[in-house]
């Protein structure tokens, strides 16, 4: 029963994404998804690999590694534009604010 619920939920989410993409295309025209998302996907894969490896030793440490690795990877891969970093800066504590504005 749980598998059916998960499948139903995932199908619903996929439908929402598809409807969003169709409307986005109608409103803005073609969106270069690969160019837009490759850095984010690469950061997620990097984080996933590290988290998986560390989870074999310690789940809490794997969680902490993921929390650190993903944002650092996004910054190093320049997945977050300078405009986005400027918009996020006021939401961060002062030490982190200095790091992302560099």
WOVENZI-V527515 format. One record per residue. RES is the residue in one letter. SS is DSSP state (~ for helix, > for strand, _ for the rest). PSI is psi in degrees with one decimal (NA if undefined). D_FIRST is the distance of its C-alpha to the first C-alpha in whole Angstrom. Layout:
# WOVENZI-V527515
res=<RES & RES>
ss=<SS & SS>
psi=<PSI & PSI>
d_first=<D_FIRST & D_FIRST>
This chain:
# WOVENZI-V527515
res=<X & X & X & X & X & X & X & X & X & X & X & X & X & X & X & X & X & X & X & X & X & X & X & X & X & X & X & X & X & X & X & X & X & X & X & X & X & X & X & X & X & X & X & X & X & X & X & X & X & X & X & X & X & X & X & X & X & X & X & X & X & X & X & X & X & X & X & X & X & X & X & X & X & X & X & X & X & X & X & X & X & X & X & X & X & X & X & X & X & X & X & X & X & X & X & X & X & X & X & X & X & X>
ss=<_ & ~ & ~ & ~ & ~ & ~ & ~ & ~ & ~ & ~ & ~ & ~ & ~ & ~ & ~ & ~ & ~ & ~ & ~ & ~ & ~ & ~ & ~ & ~ & ~ & ~ & ~ & ~ & _ & _ & _ & _ & ~ & ~ & ~ & ~ & ~ & ~ & ~ & ~ & ~ & ~ & ~ & ~ & ~ & ~ & ~ & ~ & ~ & ~ & ~ & ~ & ~ & ~ & ~ & _ & _ & _ & ~ & ~ & ~ & ~ & ~ & ~ & ~ & ~ & ~ & ~ & ~ & ~ & ~ & ~ & ~ & ~ & ~ & ~ & _ & _ & _ & _ & _ & ~ & ~ & ~ & ~ & ~ & ~ & ~ & ~ & _ & _ & _ & _ & ~ & ~ & ~ & ~ & ~ & ~ & ~ & _ & _>
psi=<-39.5 & -38.9 & -38.1 & -38.7 & -41.2 & -44.8 & -42.3 & -43.9 & -46.9 & -38.2 & -41.5 & -42.4 & -42.1 & -41.1 & -42.4 & -41.9 & -44.5 & -43.2 & -39.9 & -45.8 & -40.9 & -46.3 & -39.6 & -42.8 & -39.3 & -38.6 & -40.4 & -14.4 & -164.0 & 138.4 & 126.4 & 81.6 & -42.7 & -48.1 & -34.4 & -35.9 & -6.3 & -37.0 & -40.3 & -42.4 & -41.7 & -41.8 & -40.6 & -40.8 & -41.1 & -48.1 & -44.9 & -41.9 & -44.8 & -44.4 & -42.8 & -47.1 & -44.5 & -30.7 & -21.5 & -20.3 & -46.9 & 120.5 & -45.1 & -39.9 & -37.2 & -42.4 & -48.0 & -39.7 & -42.7 & -41.0 & -34.0 & -46.1 & -43.0 & -52.9 & -36.4 & -43.1 & -40.4 & -42.3 & -45.3 & -34.4 & -1.8 & 41.5 & -20.6 & 120.9 & 161.6 & -35.8 & -40.9 & -39.4 & -39.8 & -37.6 & -33.4 & -25.5 & -46.0 & -16.7 & -8.9 & 155.3 & 155.0 & -45.9 & -41.0 & -32.9 & -40.4 & -35.9 & -45.6 & -16.7 & -2.0 & NA>
d_first=<0 & 4 & 5 & 5 & 6 & 9 & 10 & 11 & 13 & 14 & 15 & 17 & 19 & 20 & 21 & 23 & 25 & 26 & 27 & 29 & 30 & 32 & 33 & 35 & 36 & 38 & 39 & 40 & 41 & 39 & 38 & 38 & 35 & 36 & 39 & 37 & 34 & 35 & 37 & 34 & 31 & 34 & 34 & 30 & 30 & 33 & 31 & 28 & 30 & 32 & 29 & 28 & 31 & 32 & 28 & 29 & 32 & 31 & 28 & 30 & 33 & 30 & 29 & 33 & 34 & 31 & 32 & 36 & 35 & 34 & 36 & 39 & 38 & 38 & 41 & 43 & 41 & 42 & 39 & 40 & 43 & 46 & 46 & 42 & 44 & 46 & 44 & 42 & 45 & 45 & 42 & 42 & 44 & 48 & 48 & 45 & 46 & 49 & 47 & 45 & 49 & 51>
